[in-house]
């Protein structure tokens, strides 16, 4: 069983634990120990996994951290467990924080059977950061997050590589959060920053209020254009010469000669792929055209619908969306850019099939 499959099995355990594990010990047995095994550690070997690890910290004597993981005989990862019924928060890892400063471990994990928070000392050496550099939710994750988690396997473990990636991820995430905030509504500082480049006069409060919606619209336009350019380059391969087209394809084309996939349908499909790419691999999003509408699926499976385009009418165009119960919601659109308004629903539909 490969790593992705093992994580899927672990996700099932997490869902079951959320319903039945009422204590910290039950959470350890049902999810945490299998999680440690999934990362390649032998939970029955004290040279690799030490439960109830004791290390006196200052005036605190006899305190225990739930698990310590060793690699090549050295402390590598500290782990503190909370019951799956308890949400993880800042007040819950004081003990883990104290241990981090007096051991040689460079990684610390806080886990509650659903979420796994990873900490290190990126901000200040030998002092555990206040915020995790990576959070993995066993009940809601995507492929890119599984790839990141795989780096914590014993067989692939490299503290230098992990911390280098963690540092880059920390600042990338912070920058992304800032830009998302500006996309939702540019603040005064951001509006002034852009305003100085496009407005010659004094940036009074009234001028800032005039510029703000224009700047917000321009951000949306830039993102749409970048996505469109990438999709145009990625999904328009050169056609095969006629003599290289398989006979079966020619016959299929002949049988569907009365179905025409329009440029608007292709553009709409590219937009949906761009939205879905946030949560799933692009190659899993597929399209099928028919006489009445054009459908978008996950894995080319008609039991995994994402949306439909109704673009054949001469007067109106609409998009049909699906919720997690596959209930349809048809919405009229004025232009293709309106599809971005339904990004949240499109992502939710795709997540249903992960």
Residue pairs with C-beta under 8 A, 6 or more apart in sequence:
1 9
3 38
3 146
3 150
3 153
4 143
4 146
6 38
7 38
7 138
7 141
7 146
7 149
9 34
10 31
10 34
10 35
10 38
10 138
11 138
11 139
11 141
13 30
13 31
13 34
14 31
14 84
14 113
14 114
14 138
14 139
15 139
16 30
17 26
17 27
17 30
17 31
17 84
17 113
17 114
18 84
18 85
18 113
18 114
18 139
20 26
20 30
21 27
21 30
21 31
21 83
21 84
21 85
21 113
22 83
22 85
23 83
24 81
24 82
24 83
26 83
27 81
27 82
27 83
27 84
27 112
27 113
28 66
28 81
30 113
31 84
31 111
31 113
31 114
31 138
32 66
32 67
32 79
32 81
32 111
32 113
33 43
35 111
35 116
35 138
36 43
36 49
36 67
36 69
36 79
37 43
39 152
39 153
39 154
40 153
40 154
40 155
41 48
41 49
41 69
41 154
42 48
42 49
43 49
47 70
47 73
48 69
48 70
48 71
48 154
49 67
49 68
49 69
49 70
50 67
50 68
50 69
50 70
51 66
51 67
52 64
52 66
53 64
53 65
53 66
53 67
53 68
53 78
54 62
54 63
54 64
55 63
55 65
55 99
55 102
55 103
56 62
56 63
57 63
57 98
57 99
57 102
58 98
60 98
63 95
63 98
63 99
65 78
65 79
65 80
65 95
65 96
65 99
66 79
66 80
66 81
67 78
67 79
67 81
68 75
68 77
68 78
68 79
68 103
68 105
69 75
69 76
69 77
69 79
70 76
71 154
71 157
74 104
75 103
75 104
75 105
76 105
76 106
76 107
76 157
76 159
77 105
77 107
77 108
77 109
77 152
78 96
78 99
78 100
78 103
78 105
78 107
78 108
78 109
79 108
79 109
79 110
79 111
80 92
80 93
80 95
80 96
80 108
80 109
80 110
80 111
81 111
81 112
81 113
82 88
82 92
82 110
82 111
82 112
83 112
83 113
84 112
84 113
84 114
86 92
86 112
87 112
88 110
88 112
88 115
88 117
90 130
92 110
93 108
93 110
93 117
93 119
96 108
96 110
96 119
96 128
97 128
99 105
99 108
100 108
100 119
100 121
100 126
100 127
100 128
101 126
101 127
101 128
106 120
106 121
106 159
106 163
107 118
107 119
107 120
107 159
107 162
108 118
108 119
108 120
108 128
109 116
109 117
109 118
109 119
110 116
110 117
110 119
110 132
111 117
113 138
114 137
114 138
114 139
115 135
115 136
115 137
115 138
116 135
116 136
116 137
116 138
116 149
117 132
117 134
117 135
118 132
118 133
118 134
118 135
118 136
118 152
118 166
119 128
119 129
119 131
119 132
119 133
120 128
120 129
120 133
120 162
120 163
120 166
121 127
121 128
121 129
122 129
122 133
122 163
122 166
122 167
122 170
123 129
123 130
133 166
133 167
133 169
133 170
134 148
134 166
134 169
136 145
136 148
136 149
140 351
141 354
142 278
142 279
142 280
142 354
143 280
143 281
148 165
150 156
151 157
151 158
151 161
151 162
151 165
152 162
181 187
182 190
182 216
182 219
183 216
183 219
183 220
183 223
185 212
185 216
186 194
186 212
186 215
186 216
186 219
188 208
190 215
191 208
191 211
191 212
191 215
192 203
192 208
194 211
194 215
195 203
195 207
195 208
195 211
195 215
196 203
198 211
199 207
199 211
201 207
203 211
220 340
224 337
224 340
227 270
227 271
227 274
228 267
228 270
228 271
228 274
230 274
231 270
231 271
231 273
231 274
232 270
234 282
235 270
235 273
258 291
259 289
259 290
259 291
260 289
261 289
261 294
262 311
264 309
264 311
264 317
264 336
265 287
265 289
265 294
265 309
265 311
267 336
268 294
268 309
268 311
268 319
268 336
268 339
269 287
269 294
269 296
269 309
271 336
271 339
271 340
272 285
272 296
272 306
272 307
272 339
272 346
273 282
273 285
275 339
275 340
275 343
275 346
275 347
276 282
276 285
276 306
276 346
276 347
276 350
277 285
278 347
279 347
279 350
279 351
279 354
280 298
280 350
280 353
280 354
284 298
284 299
285 296
285 297
285 298
285 306
285 350
286 296
286 297
286 298
286 299
286 300
287 294
287 295
287 296
287 297
288 294
288 295
288 297
288 300
288 302
289 295
291 312
292 310
292 312
293 308
293 309
293 310
293 311
293 312
293 320
294 308
294 309
294 311
295 302
295 305
295 307
295 308
295 309
296 305
296 306
296 307
296 308
296 309
297 304
297 305
297 306
298 304
298 306
298 350
298 353
299 353
304 352
304 353
305 322
305 326
305 349
306 322
306 346
306 349
306 350
307 319
307 320
307 321
307 322
307 342
307 346
307 349
308 319
308 320
309 317
309 319
309 320
310 317
310 318
310 319
310 320
310 330
311 317
316 332
317 332
317 333
318 330
318 331
318 332
318 333
319 330
319 331
319 333
319 338
319 339
319 342
320 328
320 329
320 330
320 331
321 328
321 329
321 330
321 331
321 342
321 345
321 346
321 349
322 328
322 329
322 349
323 329
323 345
323 348
323 349
324 348
324 349
324 352
329 345
331 342
333 339
339 346
